[in-house]
Amino acid sequence: MENNEQRYMVQQNKINEPGKPPVFARVMRSKEGVFEGVSFIKNKDKASVLTMAQAQEAVAWAAKKKSAAHEYATTIISL
């Protein structure tokens, strides 16, 4: 049986710097709740806690960022 209450975070690790600490996604939404993008922050406690669908949306957005997408490995982690 699948647990529908499961929550996730999105994490990025720099590919060419394996010892560097990961950064975590903070999702930006408009006042109406519409997804606008993601900022990546060092503080895990302030990162967004997401559903799987929201986490996948954040990963897709991060993959579209041409300037940094190839430098980072973006993963969804379970809480």
QUILINFEN-V214542 format. One record per pair of residues at least 4 apart in sequence whose C-alpha atoms are under 7 Angstrom apart, sorted by sequence separation. I is the first residue (numbers start at 1). J is the second residue. D is the distance in Angstrom with one decimal. If there is no record, write none. Layout:
BEGIN
I;J;D
I;J;D
END
This chain:
BEGIN
14;18;6.6
29;33;5.2
30;34;5.2
43;47;6.7
50;54;5.6
51;55;6.1
52;56;6.1
53;57;6.3
54;58;6.3
55;59;6.3
56;60;6.1
57;61;6.2
58;62;6.2
59;63;6.2
60;64;6.5
61;65;6.9
65;69;5.4
68;72;6.8
29;34;5.2
30;35;6.7
50;55;5.7
64;69;6.9
14;20;6.9
29;35;4.6
30;36;6.6
63;69;5.2
28;35;6.3
29;36;5.2
62;69;6.4
28;36;5.5
13;22;4.8
28;37;5.3
12;22;5.5
13;23;6.7
27;37;6.1
28;38;5.6
11;22;6.4
12;23;5.3
27;38;4.5
11;23;5.8
12;24;6.3
26;38;5.6
27;39;6.5
11;24;4.6
25;38;6.1
26;39;5.3
10;24;5.8
11;25;6.4
25;39;5.8
26;40;6.0
10;25;5.3
25;40;4.5
26;41;6.9
59;74;6.6
24;40;5.2
25;41;6.3
23;40;5.7
24;41;5.3
23;41;5.3
24;42;6.2
23;42;4.7
24;44;6.0
38;58;6.4
26;47;4.8
27;48;6.1
55;76;6.7
25;47;5.6
26;48;4.8
24;47;5.8
25;48;6.2
37;61;6.7
9;48;6.5
9;49;5.5
8;49;5.7
9;50;6.0
7;49;6.2
8;50;5.1
7;50;5.5
8;51;6.0
7;51;5.2
8;52;6.5
6;51;6.9
7;52;7.0
10;55;6.2
9;55;6.7
8;55;6.8
15;71;5.8
14;71;6.0
15;72;5.3
14;72;4.5
15;73;6.1
13;72;5.4
14;73;6.4
12;72;6.0
13;73;5.3
12;73;5.5
13;74;6.6
12;74;4.4
11;74;5.7
12;75;6.3
11;75;5.3
10;75;5.8
11;76;6.2
10;76;4.6
11;77;6.9
9;76;5.8
10;77;6.1
8;76;6.5
9;77;5.3
8;77;5.5
9;78;6.5
8;78;4.6
7;78;6.3
8;79;5.5
7;79;5.8
END
